[in-house]
Amino acid sequence: MSDELVPDPRQMRASDADRERVAQVLQKAHGEGRIDLGELDERLASVYAAKTYGELVPLTSDLGVLPFGEVSGQQLQQQRSLANRVDPSAMQGPSTSFAFWSGVERKGDWVVPPTHTAIAVMGGIEIDLSRARFAQQHTTISASCFWGGIVIYVPEEVTVQVDGTGIMGGFDDKTHRTETIPGGPVVRITGLAIMGGVEVRRPKRPKLKRGDRGELTD
């Protein structure tokens, strides 16, 4: 692959959180006596005026501190991708999913509102967050079912918290089998399952056809 296709981390846009992280490093350095008040004020002015990582990193380089660690362009791109998952300005999707003797699907590129209520009565609901965006950093999905089932697919870059209650039914969180990428949106899944089940799992992965697996040769 050509080097021109690899994003230069120094040119990537910095977020408000990135600037605050550098500001905290500088304030700590001032508290330790490593820079004086004048230097602190001067560097903080540069921090809040910075637009890219390349402008931020030199502000702490002489302190022996890399506020973003030794990260690659791919990792920085991943961080920006996580930040893009939250889009308060986007038009929000439906706040409810209701299935009665039927099925409902929520998937694709949709914006999850701060609260979403899913109710399945003798029916099934599938909520796929693989490509979803979120109106807020923290989202609550209230999932309740009676003689029905709800499946919620949560990708690795979304932190999930499951604390629903089951009565002759249950909540099954299978996402703990794989690691979660930190820094993304947080989704709390709660609710009530009566003689039914709510299952939280990772998104479906496409299966390889036999011809795509390849064969070992001498």
HELIX and SHEET records of a PDB file:
HELIX    1   1 ASP A    3  LEU A    5  5                                   3    
HELIX    2   2 PRO A    9  GLN A   11  5                                   3    
HELIX    3   3 ASP A   16  GLY A   31  1                                  16    
HELIX    4   4 LEU A   37  ALA A   49  1                                  13    
HELIX    5   5 TYR A   53  LEU A   56  1                                   4    
HELIX    6   6 PRO A   58  SER A   61  1                                   4    
HELIX    7   7 GLY A   73  ASN A   84  1                                  12    
HELIX    8   8 THR A  175  ARG A  177  5                                   3    
HELIX    9   9 ARG A  210  ASP A  212  5                                   3    
SHEET    1   A 5 THR A  96  PHE A 100  0                                        
SHEET    2   A 5 THR A 115  VAL A 121  1                                        
SHEET    3   A 5 HIS A 138  PHE A 146  1                                        
SHEET    4   A 5 VAL A 186  ILE A 194  1                                        
SHEET    5   A 5 THR A 159  VAL A 162  1                                        
SHEET    1   B 5 THR A  96  PHE A 100  0                                        
SHEET    2   B 5 THR A 115  VAL A 121  1                                        
SHEET    3   B 5 HIS A 138  PHE A 146  1                                        
SHEET    4   B 5 VAL A 186  ILE A 194  1                                        
SHEET    5   B 5 THR A 165  ILE A 167  1                                        
SHEET    1   C 5 GLY A 103  ARG A 106  0                                        
SHEET    2   C 5 GLY A 124  ASP A 128  1                                        
SHEET    3   C 5 GLY A 149  TYR A 153  1                                        
SHEET    4   C 5 GLY A 197  ARG A 201  1                                        
SHEET    5   C 5 GLY A 170  ASP A 173  1                                        
SHEET    1   D 2 VAL A 111  VAL A 112  0                                        
SHEET    2   D 2 ARG A 133  PHE A 134  1                                        
END                                                                             
